[in-house]
Amino acid sequence: MQFNKVTEQLIAELKSIVGEANVLQDEEKIEMYSRDEVSDKLWEKMPEVVVKPANAEEISAIVKLANREMVPITPRGGGTGLAAGAVPLIGGMVLSLERMNKILEVDTENLFMVVEPGVTTGDVQKTAKSYGLLYAGDPCSADSSFIGGNVATNAGGNKAVKYGVTSRHIYGLEVVMPSGEVVTFGGKNVKDVTGYDFVHLMVGSEGTLGIVTKIWLKLMPLPKYVADLLVPFADMQSAIKVVPKIMTAGIIPTCLEFMDRLSIKAAEMYLNKKLPYSDAGAYIICEIDGSSETQVQDDYETIGKLCLENGALEVFVADNMSSQERIWKARKCYAEAIRMLSPVYCMEDVVVPVSNIPKALEAIERISQKYNCKIPSCGHAGDGNIHATILREDRNEQEWHDLKDNVLDELYEAVYALGGNLSGEHGIGAKRAEAMDKHMTEAQLNVLRAIKKALDPNGIMNPGKLLKLQ
Amino acid sequence: MQFNKVTEQLIAELKSIVGEANVLQDEEKIEMYSRDEVSDKLWEKMPEVVVKPANAEEISAIVKLANREMVPITPRGGGTGLAAGAVPLIGGMVLSLERMNKILEVDTENLFMVVEPGVTTGDVQKTAKSYGLLYAGDPCSADSSFIGGNVATNAGGNKAVKYGVTSRHIYGLEVVMPSGEVVTFGGKNVKDVTGYDFVHLMVGSEGTLGIVTKIWLKLMPLPKYVADLLVPFADMQSAIKVVPKIMTAGIIPTCLEFMDRLSIKAAEMYLNKKLPYSDAGAYIICEIDGSSETQVQDDYETIGKLCLENGALEVFVADNMSSQERIWKARKCYAEAIRMLSPVYCMEDVVVPVSNIPKALEAIERISQKYNCKIPSCGHAGDGNIHATILREDRNEQEWHDLKDNVLDELYEAVYALGGNLSGEHGIGAKRAEAMDKHMTEAQLNVLRAIKKALDPNGIMNPGKLLKLQ
């Protein structure tokens, strides 16, 4: 695709659509739109202009302009992505959804919430809770991520083991198509087989097929009882080997997480607070919820026993909010805590079938030793989803790039050999587009490219993300 | 699209691909492939040829031939569809998946079953159960429907209230694309955001985007305790008004069904067995399951109490297999039992947000009175999904067609006015393609047509199904 630069004429037209105050060009103001949470200059780029529309109509007008001018659009949510999906790497405009931050409706009869994309996931969760309901999407970045970004990346998170990833909770979307047409698919019907499932094609499409402007989220009754277990083990392999055992014990845990020694140390440094058994080789964190106290107790006792029989050093039970929060703070601060070990790092997000989690961690250990680099890991053990993070530490630019190239190559080879793939929830974005291209067959890529071309013939929607630029 | 007739040359080539015995042309043998469960001559048509391939490679070769010859392909599962989706209405070949009926793997470590499309849903359920696991898809036609057909139509069924429709259980698909290319997306990873969610675009695409040849089904632990409630009410409106109350009581029932007076009577006639309170105005049938006996008891007591406070005549609890089977037999025989009232009928499948179920049933009652026709209804109340069936009785051909046209027009208008749509689980097929076309916006149709055209440029895959022929 041949794209054009943003012209003064286009800026004037954008201002007439969204108002002068919502078109940003000052370097100081647009700097924050030049990156996401990928901590690497390679994945940063200043936008030519940032535009902040207020509604679908304005977005429609902007998209039509972009088509006319052949200027690419990079849609942006909370900027918490880990794949450079919201960075305008080949120029053009960033379209920020931050002003579209209204909760439009909480429907307690049908258990739905209707929201704009710029509401934070945390606000969705809190609002649901205030009605005695649960929004079960729970990425670690919930406090700052936008629900629209969760939809765009099909965010996973902690509760996916029991409640599924974001797509599970999405029943309707209003979308501004790459043509500028506004369409709504789905809504409050919990079953719908009228036409192709466009809603779930949009979920996870990373802003490459259109811009989501309204979201119908399914809520559910808030579980009455919740208990968390923090289970330290002497070493990673004993900890992780208990995971497939828990998953086949006839119980569906809400969350089943793990942290390795380095992740625990990093969390301790970041939180500046002693963690229990913080010299342990690994933690398993497990949450159980349900509508019956007995059931929750029975389930966590079964799991606790299973852990102790399989080498756990101790089983801490947290059945009240404050002790639960303490446990989750350690787990959820991973992305920030890792910076205490190395300000620059490369956080990966590989996934394997649950039974292969021990082998995947063995492979990570092997690669770490081979290249003499630290790769702290933690993640969603119950989903087979591992956040392995390569640390730059004091390597120079060239050494860092060589290290990353080598480690990523071997890491991806290893997970594909185990029946896994390269991203469970962080997405492809720009960061992994090349790698995905390498690991998919030409036939698979043909399918994806055909869909992209059909819906975005000019290729203006977030080019180079999810699919490699042709 | 301009299609061609099946030639002798094509027949010879088909025979060389699948073997002579698997290419059928005898009228007697192919007659059963001329219809599905829609009981109306209008939706029947003899195929020019029926071909029964044994694997993806044979299907790939057949699809390539069909493209070369511009002969349409109608893929077919168990033939239990209710939308004429598997009927070759504009000619060409029927491609039956009946020989691809192997369960390839039961993976008890990762809780997956890998199957070919021609396995019956009932065999999937039974096999899972024999390993102490649950396959939660449960359409009423499970005994004869193929799992591939469940995928093609995104079948709903009884347990969707708690466990979701078929799409929820599908994590991977091998597909022969309309080009003949064989692709696999997904598999045993429970999270996967590499590329667009092609798996769930295929689910519900009714054979118009390719032919599914292998399916990765997610299983879960078999709930230890199950109880069913059969709750008769004096009239339909009191029964149905309890449904939104149950759905917001903080409990997620596994199933929440209703049957109206005529459906109960029909079941009684069909089963030739007295049903309890069979002169009641309606039944509510509710299933609760879980891993704790106390929880299941607590939940059904809460629901039972709620029903009695809201006009239930009685609450029968079935907590053993044989009494549970009796209840479900009455509900599951609906499609067959209706024939006792009228051999020809038109079974609809509208869906509305759960809170609008009472209004939808009021509308059906009003339409029934206006046109002086019987419309027995039953269905998945907890999903807002109503199987309303227009009976032909002794009307002549013209009267019947006029009646159907009028009733369907008013029924669809009514459900759309209530935020509903025209099919919750039976699908569009050929039967509802015209109506869907009418009720969707041009912008929505453009999206669907673009996807179809991108993946099946020659339009050979099940033309005229899901989307109206252009």
Interface residues (C-beta under 8 A of the other chain):
Chain A: D107 T108 E109 N110 L111 F112 G132 T153 N154 G156 A160 G164 V165 S167 R168 M177 S179 E181 V182 V183 T184 F185 G187 K188 N189 V190 K191 D192 V193 T194 G195 Y196 D197 F198 H200 L201 V203 G204 S205 L209 M220 P221 L222 K224 P244 M247 T248 A249 G250 I251 I252 G290 S291 S292 T294 Q295 D298 D299 V351 V352 P353 V354 S355 H380 D383 G384 N385 G419 G420 N421 L422 S423 G424 E425 H426 G427 I428 M436 H439 M440 T441 A443 Q444 N446 V447 L448 A450 I451 K452 K453 A454 L455 L466 L467
Chain B: D107 T108 E109 N110 L111 F112 G132 T153 N154 G156 A160 G164 V165 S167 R168 M177 S179 E181 V182 V183 T184 F185 G187 K188 N189 V190 K191 D192 V193 T194 G195 Y196 D197 F198 H200 L201 V203 G204 S205 L209 M220 P221 L222 K224 P244 M247 T248 A249 G250 I251 I252 G290 S291 S292 T294 Q295 D298 D299 V351 V352 P353 V354 S355 H380 D383 G384 N385 G419 G420 N421 L422 S423 G424 E425 H426 G427 I428 R432 M436 H439 M440 T441 A443 Q444 N446 V447 L448 A450 I451 K452 K453 A454 L455 L466 L467
